[in-house]
Amino acid sequence: MSNAPVDTGRRRFLTWSTTVVGGVGAAFAAVPFIASWNPSAKAKAAGAPVEVDISKMEPGQLIRVEWRGKPVWVVRRNQEILDGLPQHDNQLRDPASEQPQQPVYAQNAYRSIKPEVFVAVGLCTHLGCSPTYLPDSFGEQVQGVSAGFFCPCHGSKFDMAGRVFQGVPAPLNLVIPPYYYVNDTTILVGEDKEGA
């Protein structure tokens, strides 16, 4: 054994430099780990807003787009449909749309920004099936109502404002997604104008 004096300066230097090197190494190891928590490009794209061109839509036509993995319907309603909406309010579960199934700007009789264009998430509020659009034969489901959405899985029925009829399994009206008009012929689904 040697009785040589202990070089405390060297010991402090080695302790300090080892701590620094270890800290730097931990930081380099943590960067990819923390970066892995960020959503992938595919996940970001899945939640991204979707532009819909409505310039060539005919009355009664439905366009389907996908937003956040869900079908979104854009339907051009004609004046006959708009005039008929209040005539079956007594058959609906929530005719005034009092449940929070739509943004503030769609809390009206048409559940839309512009009366003639209806935008809704195309999933039944019962079990998430996608109802069928019946532009001419909905009267077979609800007498006196010419057009609407029918879910063949369990029989839920929705009018052309996405309002659910009474006596069906669906508890709520169809969900209205956030959206706004970029211009007269383009809708951006998935973002409010305030968020733009």
Beta strands, then each sheet from edge to edge (+ up, - down):
strand 1: 50-53
strand 2: 62-67
strand 3: 70-76
strand 4: 117-121
strand 5: 132-134
strand 6: 148-151
strand 7: 156-158
strand 8: 179-183
strand 9: 186-189
sheet 1: 1+ 9- 8+
sheet 2: 2+ 3- 4+
sheet 3: 5+ 6- 7+
end
